[in-house]
Amino acid sequence: MTQAAPEPVFEQPWHAQVFALTVAMNEAGRIEWPDWAARFSATLKRDGLDRDLDGGDDYFRAWLATLEAMLAEQGAAPASEVRILRDAWEEAFLTTSHGQPVRVRDG
């Protein structure tokens, strides 16, 4: 009887989303795993995250920073555009009433 690999468990939905996006970018040929692993390791080291990480926010913030840097280098997501979009989402999140859908305003 062959046992299937366990499915990853994520603390937050955005952890799963950034993981899935990275896998999709690899499958599309936009990033290579050896390059990804080296860069992610460098991000963790640079950010001083040398303690054991359990897949929480610190880990996935480093994951996201690595992905953003790679996409910026490719010209797919320039840092200035990412910053504008991130700020817009943060404002929308902070100003949306609990239980209501979060929407970014146009313009």
CNS distance restraints for C-alpha pairs under 8 A (distance, minus, plus):
assign (resid  10 and name CA) (resid  15 and name CA) 6.03 0.50 0.50
assign (resid  10 and name CA) (resid  16 and name CA) 5.89 0.50 0.50
assign (resid  10 and name CA) (resid  55 and name CA) 7.29 0.50 0.50
assign (resid  10 and name CA) (resid  56 and name CA) 7.93 0.50 0.50
assign (resid  11 and name CA) (resid  15 and name CA) 6.99 0.50 0.50
assign (resid  11 and name CA) (resid  55 and name CA) 7.62 0.50 0.50
assign (resid  11 and name CA) (resid  56 and name CA) 6.47 0.50 0.50
assign (resid  12 and name CA) (resid  16 and name CA) 6.98 0.50 0.50
assign (resid  13 and name CA) (resid  17 and name CA) 6.30 0.50 0.50
assign (resid  14 and name CA) (resid  18 and name CA) 6.09 0.50 0.50
assign (resid  15 and name CA) (resid  19 and name CA) 6.18 0.50 0.50
assign (resid  15 and name CA) (resid  57 and name CA) 7.76 0.50 0.50
assign (resid  15 and name CA) (resid  60 and name CA) 6.05 0.50 0.50
assign (resid  16 and name CA) (resid  20 and name CA) 6.00 0.50 0.50
assign (resid  17 and name CA) (resid  21 and name CA) 6.02 0.50 0.50
assign (resid  18 and name CA) (resid  22 and name CA) 6.18 0.50 0.50
assign (resid  18 and name CA) (resid  60 and name CA) 7.78 0.50 0.50
assign (resid  18 and name CA) (resid  63 and name CA) 7.76 0.50 0.50
assign (resid  18 and name CA) (resid  64 and name CA) 6.62 0.50 0.50
assign (resid  19 and name CA) (resid  23 and name CA) 6.35 0.50 0.50
assign (resid  20 and name CA) (resid  24 and name CA) 6.09 0.50 0.50
assign (resid  21 and name CA) (resid  25 and name CA) 6.10 0.50 0.50
assign (resid  22 and name CA) (resid  26 and name CA) 6.26 0.50 0.50
assign (resid  22 and name CA) (resid  67 and name CA) 7.16 0.50 0.50
assign (resid  23 and name CA) (resid  27 and name CA) 6.18 0.50 0.50
assign (resid  24 and name CA) (resid  28 and name CA) 6.07 0.50 0.50
assign (resid  25 and name CA) (resid  29 and name CA) 6.33 0.50 0.50
assign (resid  25 and name CA) (resid  30 and name CA) 5.17 0.50 0.50
assign (resid  25 and name CA) (resid  31 and name CA) 5.94 0.50 0.50
assign (resid  26 and name CA) (resid  30 and name CA) 5.64 0.50 0.50
assign (resid  26 and name CA) (resid  31 and name CA) 4.80 0.50 0.50
assign (resid  26 and name CA) (resid  32 and name CA) 5.86 0.50 0.50
assign (resid  26 and name CA) (resid  33 and name CA) 7.01 0.50 0.50
assign (resid  31 and name CA) (resid  35 and name CA) 7.30 0.50 0.50
assign (resid  31 and name CA) (resid  36 and name CA) 6.76 0.50 0.50
assign (resid  32 and name CA) (resid  36 and name CA) 6.06 0.50 0.50
assign (resid  33 and name CA) (resid  37 and name CA) 5.92 0.50 0.50
assign (resid  34 and name CA) (resid  38 and name CA) 6.27 0.50 0.50
assign (resid  35 and name CA) (resid  39 and name CA) 6.18 0.50 0.50
assign (resid  36 and name CA) (resid  40 and name CA) 5.94 0.50 0.50
assign (resid  36 and name CA) (resid  66 and name CA) 7.93 0.50 0.50
assign (resid  37 and name CA) (resid  41 and name CA) 6.00 0.50 0.50
assign (resid  38 and name CA) (resid  42 and name CA) 6.23 0.50 0.50
assign (resid  39 and name CA) (resid  43 and name CA) 6.20 0.50 0.50
assign (resid  39 and name CA) (resid  66 and name CA) 6.55 0.50 0.50
assign (resid  40 and name CA) (resid  44 and name CA) 6.26 0.50 0.50
assign (resid  40 and name CA) (resid  62 and name CA) 7.20 0.50 0.50
assign (resid  40 and name CA) (resid  63 and name CA) 6.41 0.50 0.50
assign (resid  40 and name CA) (resid  66 and name CA) 5.71 0.50 0.50
assign (resid  41 and name CA) (resid  45 and name CA) 6.20 0.50 0.50
assign (resid  42 and name CA) (resid  46 and name CA) 5.91 0.50 0.50
assign (resid  43 and name CA) (resid  47 and name CA) 6.01 0.50 0.50
assign (resid  43 and name CA) (resid  62 and name CA) 6.19 0.50 0.50
assign (resid  43 and name CA) (resid  65 and name CA) 7.69 0.50 0.50
assign (resid  43 and name CA) (resid  66 and name CA) 6.50 0.50 0.50
assign (resid  44 and name CA) (resid  48 and name CA) 6.22 0.50 0.50
assign (resid  44 and name CA) (resid  49 and name CA) 5.02 0.50 0.50
assign (resid  44 and name CA) (resid  50 and name CA) 6.84 0.50 0.50
assign (resid  44 and name CA) (resid  59 and name CA) 7.87 0.50 0.50
assign (resid  44 and name CA) (resid  62 and name CA) 6.25 0.50 0.50
assign (resid  45 and name CA) (resid  49 and name CA) 5.84 0.50 0.50
assign (resid  45 and name CA) (resid  50 and name CA) 6.23 0.50 0.50
assign (resid  47 and name CA) (resid  62 and name CA) 7.82 0.50 0.50
assign (resid  49 and name CA) (resid  53 and name CA) 7.70 0.50 0.50
assign (resid  49 and name CA) (resid  58 and name CA) 7.87 0.50 0.50
assign (resid  53 and name CA) (resid  58 and name CA) 7.67 0.50 0.50
assign (resid  53 and name CA) (resid  59 and name CA) 6.32 0.50 0.50
assign (resid  54 and name CA) (resid  59 and name CA) 7.46 0.50 0.50
assign (resid  55 and name CA) (resid  59 and name CA) 5.42 0.50 0.50
assign (resid  55 and name CA) (resid  60 and name CA) 6.78 0.50 0.50
assign (resid  56 and name CA) (resid  60 and name CA) 6.43 0.50 0.50
assign (resid  57 and name CA) (resid  61 and name CA) 5.82 0.50 0.50
assign (resid  58 and name CA) (resid  62 and name CA) 6.31 0.50 0.50
assign (resid  59 and name CA) (resid  63 and name CA) 6.21 0.50 0.50
assign (resid  60 and name CA) (resid  64 and name CA) 5.93 0.50 0.50
assign (resid  61 and name CA) (resid  65 and name CA) 6.10 0.50 0.50
assign (resid  62 and name CA) (resid  66 and name CA) 6.17 0.50 0.50
assign (resid  63 and name CA) (resid  67 and name CA) 6.31 0.50 0.50
assign (resid  64 and name CA) (resid  68 and name CA) 6.00 0.50 0.50
assign (resid  65 and name CA) (resid  69 and name CA) 6.11 0.50 0.50
assign (resid  66 and name CA) (resid  70 and name CA) 6.29 0.50 0.50
assign (resid  67 and name CA) (resid  71 and name CA) 6.19 0.50 0.50
assign (resid  68 and name CA) (resid  72 and name CA) 6.02 0.50 0.50
assign (resid  68 and name CA) (resid  77 and name CA) 7.12 0.50 0.50
assign (resid  68 and name CA) (resid  79 and name CA) 7.46 0.50 0.50
assign (resid  68 and name CA) (resid  82 and name CA) 7.98 0.50 0.50
assign (resid  69 and name CA) (resid  73 and name CA) 6.22 0.50 0.50
assign (resid  69 and name CA) (resid  79 and name CA) 7.68 0.50 0.50
assign (resid  70 and name CA) (resid  74 and name CA) 6.42 0.50 0.50
assign (resid  71 and name CA) (resid  75 and name CA) 6.24 0.50 0.50
assign (resid  71 and name CA) (resid  76 and name CA) 5.19 0.50 0.50
assign (resid  71 and name CA) (resid  77 and name CA) 5.25 0.50 0.50
assign (resid  71 and name CA) (resid  78 and name CA) 7.29 0.50 0.50
assign (resid  72 and name CA) (resid  76 and name CA) 5.90 0.50 0.50
assign (resid  72 and name CA) (resid  77 and name CA) 4.78 0.50 0.50
assign (resid  72 and name CA) (resid  78 and name CA) 4.49 0.50 0.50
assign (resid  72 and name CA) (resid  79 and name CA) 5.84 0.50 0.50
assign (resid  73 and name CA) (resid  78 and name CA) 7.65 0.50 0.50
assign (resid  77 and name CA) (resid  81 and name CA) 6.70 0.50 0.50
assign (resid  77 and name CA) (resid  82 and name CA) 6.35 0.50 0.50
assign (resid  78 and name CA) (resid  82 and name CA) 6.33 0.50 0.50
assign (resid  79 and name CA) (resid  83 and name CA) 6.06 0.50 0.50
assign (resid  80 and name CA) (resid  84 and name CA) 6.34 0.50 0.50
assign (resid  81 and name CA) (resid  85 and name CA) 6.23 0.50 0.50
assign (resid  82 and name CA) (resid  86 and name CA) 5.96 0.50 0.50
assign (resid  83 and name CA) (resid  87 and name CA) 6.04 0.50 0.50
assign (resid  84 and name CA) (resid  88 and name CA) 6.20 0.50 0.50
assign (resid  85 and name CA) (resid  89 and name CA) 6.22 0.50 0.50
assign (resid  86 and name CA) (resid  90 and name CA) 6.13 0.50 0.50
assign (resid  87 and name CA) (resid  91 and name CA) 6.15 0.50 0.50
assign (resid  88 and name CA) (resid  92 and name CA) 6.15 0.50 0.50
assign (resid  88 and name CA) (resid 104 and name CA) 6.15 0.50 0.50
assign (resid  88 and name CA) (resid 105 and name CA) 7.64 0.50 0.50
assign (resid  89 and name CA) (resid  93 and name CA) 6.00 0.50 0.50
assign (resid  89 and name CA) (resid 103 and name CA) 7.67 0.50 0.50
assign (resid  89 and name CA) (resid 104 and name CA) 5.89 0.50 0.50
assign (resid  90 and name CA) (resid  94 and name CA) 6.10 0.50 0.50
assign (resid  91 and name CA) (resid  95 and name CA) 6.08 0.50 0.50
assign (resid  92 and name CA) (resid  96 and name CA) 5.98 0.50 0.50
assign (resid  92 and name CA) (resid 102 and name CA) 6.07 0.50 0.50
assign (resid  92 and name CA) (resid 103 and name CA) 6.05 0.50 0.50
assign (resid  92 and name CA) (resid 104 and name CA) 5.50 0.50 0.50
assign (resid  92 and name CA) (resid 105 and name CA) 7.51 0.50 0.50
assign (resid  93 and name CA) (resid 102 and name CA) 5.81 0.50 0.50
assign (resid  93 and name CA) (resid 103 and name CA) 7.81 0.50 0.50
assign (resid  96 and name CA) (resid 100 and name CA) 6.49 0.50 0.50
assign (resid  96 and name CA) (resid 101 and name CA) 7.45 0.50 0.50
assign (resid  96 and name CA) (resid 102 and name CA) 6.06 0.50 0.50
